[in-house]
Amino acid sequence: MSATEPDSDETVDADDPHGECDGATIDADLPPSAKLVYKVLEYEAPLTQEELAAESRLCPRTVRYALGRLEEQGVVTSRACLADARQSKYRIDD
């Protein structure tokens, strides 16, 4: 194990890195971009990828990667946007 790898497979709450608060949890091994996207969705959901990129000030490719990681964890879900079926709206899964 290297110094950069987490010691365990614990999940960490985005608001409370010490795990003292109840609520939705995300994996500690997620990249910072995914944690930022999660936090933006926590306050502004539902948002499209374009809106997330604007709110988070991350490039669209980074937002796509972060959303993919969050969807793999089952923390974020997407639905088709009614205004434009080519886009999806993302939100934190309850």
Backbone bond lengths (Angstrom), bond angles and torsions (degrees), N, CA, C in turn:
res aa  C-N    CA-C-N  psi(-1)  N-CA   C-N-CA  omega(-1)  CA-C   N-CA-C  phi
1 M - - - 1.452 - - 1.517 108.83 -
2 S 1.325 116.81 137.17 1.459 120.36 179.34 1.522 110.02 -95.85
3 A 1.308 115.65 172.51 1.457 121.01 -179.11 1.520 112.17 -69.47
4 T 1.330 117.76 -19.64 1.464 120.61 -178.07 1.521 113.16 -91.29
5 E 1.323 118.66 -10.66 1.452 121.39 179.90 1.517 109.95 -86.04
6 P 1.340 117.72 143.71 1.462 119.91 176.91 1.526 110.41 -67.25
7 D 1.335 115.62 151.54 1.456 121.47 -177.98 1.520 113.25 -73.63
8 S 1.335 117.17 -26.27 1.462 119.54 -177.36 1.521 110.12 -146.05
9 D 1.331 115.77 178.69 1.458 121.63 -179.73 1.522 111.12 -97.80
10 E 1.331 117.84 31.81 1.450 121.66 -179.12 1.512 110.66 -69.85
11 T 1.340 116.19 155.18 1.449 120.58 172.88 1.518 107.88 -100.24
12 V 1.331 115.66 151.91 1.450 121.19 -176.45 1.510 108.74 -127.68
13 D 1.328 116.45 134.47 1.447 121.87 175.17 1.524 108.31 -71.73
14 A 1.323 117.37 136.80 1.464 121.06 -177.72 1.528 111.60 -62.27
15 D 1.340 118.44 -32.92 1.463 121.49 178.93 1.513 112.33 -82.17
16 D 1.321 116.99 -29.12 1.454 121.35 -170.99 1.519 110.49 -131.01
17 P 1.331 118.11 89.56 1.460 120.36 -175.72 1.525 113.87 -64.18
18 H 1.320 117.08 -13.21 1.463 119.81 -179.88 1.520 112.77 -92.63
19 G 1.330 117.55 -2.17 1.461 121.78 174.93 1.513 114.07 74.90
20 E 1.326 118.05 25.54 1.457 120.67 -176.56 1.521 112.93 -92.48
21 C 1.321 118.35 -2.80 1.454 122.22 -174.85 1.525 110.18 -117.77
22 D 1.327 117.19 143.13 1.459 121.07 175.20 1.515 109.69 -79.40
23 G 1.341 117.17 158.77 1.456 121.66 177.66 1.503 110.86 135.67
24 A 1.331 115.95 -170.84 1.460 121.30 -179.96 1.520 110.12 -64.80
25 T 1.310 116.09 141.52 1.457 119.82 -179.62 1.518 109.52 -121.76
26 I 1.325 114.77 151.36 1.451 121.23 175.43 1.520 107.86 -126.63
27 D 1.318 116.34 155.36 1.462 120.77 -178.58 1.517 111.37 -66.91
28 A 1.318 115.66 141.57 1.459 121.76 179.30 1.521 111.56 -67.95
29 D 1.340 118.21 -23.01 1.462 120.48 -176.63 1.524 113.45 -87.07
30 L 1.338 118.10 5.52 1.459 120.40 176.03 1.524 109.68 -69.40
31 P 1.335 117.28 148.33 1.461 119.78 178.22 1.533 110.80 -68.24
32 P 1.322 117.58 157.58 1.466 121.07 179.63 1.535 113.00 -56.01
33 S 1.322 117.10 -33.92 1.468 119.67 179.54 1.528 111.01 -63.18
34 A 1.321 117.43 -39.69 1.460 121.07 179.06 1.527 110.74 -67.26
35 K 1.315 116.63 -37.72 1.470 120.38 177.66 1.525 110.68 -66.27
36 L 1.339 116.46 -38.34 1.457 120.34 178.22 1.526 110.68 -66.97
37 V 1.319 117.54 -44.47 1.464 121.23 178.35 1.526 109.82 -61.28
38 Y 1.326 117.45 -41.37 1.467 121.53 177.00 1.529 110.22 -58.50
39 K 1.329 116.18 -45.41 1.462 120.98 -177.82 1.530 110.92 -65.31
40 V 1.329 117.15 -40.53 1.469 120.50 177.31 1.520 109.92 -62.87
41 L 1.318 117.33 -43.57 1.465 120.73 178.49 1.520 111.36 -64.72
42 E 1.310 116.72 -32.73 1.457 121.15 179.32 1.533 110.67 -60.91
43 Y 1.324 117.20 -35.92 1.458 121.58 -177.65 1.521 114.17 -97.32
44 E 1.331 118.64 -28.92 1.458 121.37 -169.68 1.530 115.14 -120.60
45 A 1.310 120.39 1.95 1.469 122.95 -172.25 1.520 111.43 -61.17
46 P 1.317 118.20 152.74 1.466 129.97 -3.99 1.526 111.25 -84.18
47 L 1.325 116.03 147.04 1.459 122.49 -179.35 1.520 110.79 -137.72
48 T 1.335 116.40 151.68 1.458 121.31 172.79 1.526 108.58 -83.15
49 Q 1.330 116.28 171.15 1.470 119.77 177.43 1.526 110.46 -60.15
50 E 1.305 116.66 -41.54 1.468 120.84 179.80 1.528 110.94 -62.14
51 E 1.328 116.25 -44.31 1.468 120.22 178.96 1.524 110.95 -65.90
52 L 1.332 116.93 -38.90 1.463 120.56 176.71 1.518 111.65 -62.71
53 A 1.323 116.77 -40.88 1.464 120.75 178.71 1.529 110.28 -62.31
54 A 1.319 116.78 -42.03 1.458 120.89 179.90 1.530 111.37 -67.30
55 E 1.328 117.18 -44.58 1.466 121.50 -178.66 1.523 112.81 -67.77
56 S 1.323 116.41 -40.50 1.465 120.83 -176.00 1.529 112.88 -87.82
57 R 1.340 116.15 -15.68 1.472 122.82 -175.92 1.527 112.37 63.20
58 L 1.331 115.21 27.61 1.464 121.53 173.82 1.519 108.35 -98.01
59 C 1.332 117.00 156.10 1.459 118.78 177.20 1.532 109.28 -72.64
60 P 1.331 117.42 153.35 1.471 120.78 -176.62 1.525 113.63 -55.92
61 R 1.318 117.88 -37.16 1.466 120.26 179.51 1.533 111.22 -63.46
62 T 1.321 116.56 -40.21 1.468 121.28 178.62 1.525 110.58 -66.63
63 V 1.323 116.80 -39.12 1.468 121.06 178.13 1.523 109.93 -64.10
64 R 1.340 117.41 -42.91 1.473 120.27 177.56 1.518 110.91 -59.45
65 Y 1.320 116.39 -45.30 1.468 120.78 179.68 1.536 110.40 -62.17
66 A 1.325 116.54 -45.94 1.464 121.10 -179.35 1.530 111.17 -61.82
67 L 1.331 116.51 -42.74 1.467 119.84 178.94 1.525 110.98 -64.99
68 G 1.316 116.45 -38.65 1.468 119.71 176.70 1.517 111.82 -60.63
69 R 1.320 116.57 -44.44 1.463 120.58 178.91 1.527 111.06 -64.54
70 L 1.334 116.88 -41.09 1.466 120.62 179.52 1.526 111.52 -68.11
71 E 1.335 117.25 -36.26 1.468 120.05 177.13 1.522 110.83 -69.10
72 E 1.330 117.80 -36.36 1.475 121.24 176.22 1.524 110.85 -60.20
73 Q 1.319 116.35 -36.73 1.461 121.62 -179.83 1.532 111.60 -77.94
74 G 1.340 116.81 -12.30 1.460 120.39 -178.93 1.514 113.02 77.93
75 V 1.318 117.04 20.37 1.458 121.77 -177.46 1.523 111.33 -92.16
76 V 1.335 116.46 -29.67 1.460 122.14 -176.69 1.526 109.16 -121.59
77 T 1.325 116.19 141.33 1.463 121.44 175.47 1.522 108.82 -122.26
78 S 1.330 115.45 159.80 1.460 120.06 178.36 1.518 109.85 -128.33
79 R 1.315 114.65 151.63 1.456 122.57 175.57 1.514 108.28 -137.95
80 A 1.306 116.44 151.84 1.463 120.80 177.99 1.520 109.50 -62.92
81 C 1.303 114.99 139.82 1.462 122.05 177.88 1.524 108.45 -79.22
82 L 1.315 117.65 126.87 1.462 121.01 -178.20 1.526 111.74 -69.72
83 A 1.320 117.67 -31.03 1.458 121.04 -179.61 1.525 112.05 -73.35
84 D 1.337 116.83 -30.94 1.467 121.82 -178.73 1.524 107.75 -148.65
85 A 1.314 117.04 103.31 1.467 121.77 -174.46 1.521 113.26 -64.82
86 R 1.332 117.68 -12.33 1.473 120.33 177.66 1.527 111.91 -76.69
87 Q 1.310 116.48 -14.86 1.467 121.22 -177.36 1.519 110.65 -110.86
88 S 1.325 114.47 162.08 1.464 121.05 174.72 1.516 108.99 -122.32
89 K 1.327 115.27 149.04 1.459 121.79 174.19 1.523 107.08 -102.06
90 Y 1.307 116.79 134.41 1.457 122.58 -177.71 1.525 109.41 -110.10
91 R 1.337 113.83 144.38 1.469 120.50 177.86 1.517 109.15 -150.30
92 I 1.309 115.80 162.17 1.463 121.07 177.57 1.515 107.83 -75.17
93 D 1.330 115.68 133.20 1.463 121.59 -179.51 1.519 108.64 -75.10
94 D 1.328 116.07 130.28 1.476 120.28 -179.63 1.480 113.06 -80.89
